[in-house]
Amino acid sequence: MTELNKIAHKILENGKGILAADESTATMTKRLESVNVESNVENRILFRESLFSSKGMSKFIGGVILYDETIKQKTSDGKKVTELLAEMGSIPGIKVDTGAKQLAGSLDEKITEGLDGLRERLKEYSKLGAKFTKWRGVYNISEKYPSKLSINSNAHALARYAALVQECKMVPIVEPEVLMDGDHSAKNCFIKTSEVIKKCFDELRLHNVDLTGVILKPNMILAGNNSKNQISNEETAKLTVKCLKESVPVEVPGIAFLSGGQTEVQATENLNLINKYNDTNFVMSYSYGRALQQSALKHWAKNTKDINGTQAVFDHRARMCSLAAQGKWASELENK
Ligand code: 13P
């Protein structure tokens, strides 16, 4: 087992998953303002340290993806965020892309930027304690999208990123996200997601990335949120497992899904069913942002001094996700 393979397994071991707390300042501002909390540096760390110091962290969260601001911050009692995470037994990670911009040549689509100067930034993050990283490619879906240009250029960027990350001895999370937005069918999502993932692995191989030291962060197979032809959660689970079985090389140690705008319970139920149908050797867990934090954020916004209450809401969500990552979740548990 290589060192990178060990880190990947450690993050996802025993039903643990990843907390994606790597919202950029612009996105975090949107989230905070949606619950009428001012987005300033103090509030951003206060909410995040509430989650990072909760009991559920040590039991259910094997890794946390941080944002540049957060990895350099101290908590209110003067501890480095990375030290707090280490105490909780959770591995610190860092988002290293600089966002998705318009793709020249196909302006309705996006290309993720951030390769310039990446090697130097990675060295800095590694010194700060990061052991893994994230880069998100994002794909619109419709009859004509994603285009070959979007599929090829994002796969190329993801592979160059992953190769640089492994050079710095960290585990790259490779996140190709086919969006839920639109009226596309689940069948189209299956076809396009398969094509996107296969192309990513072609490029990763071309760039000599060690696939045993990578975590894939994909979307689930869903009909578009405006589609009249929604499919059942059972069908989502079966199609998602089939897509990954056909598209992901067996060497990859772990898959950690994004929630992508699903509700907390929907993301949990789908993950649970995926694990019921998982007949592969891949660990299939979570790397959720909104589906782990939404209720906790709403609770905290009502009284930002109620840290215990906020932690209880977060712990419940993390426990439900962890049960789902083991195929042991049931809807009755939501009320316990
Ligand atoms: P969501 O689970 O809210 O989709 O966020 C996951 C993530 O990290 C997206 O890049």
Residues whose N, C-alpha, C, O or C-beta is under 5 A from the ligand:
A	BS01	13P	A20 R136 L258 S259 G260 G261 S287 Y288 G289 R290 A291
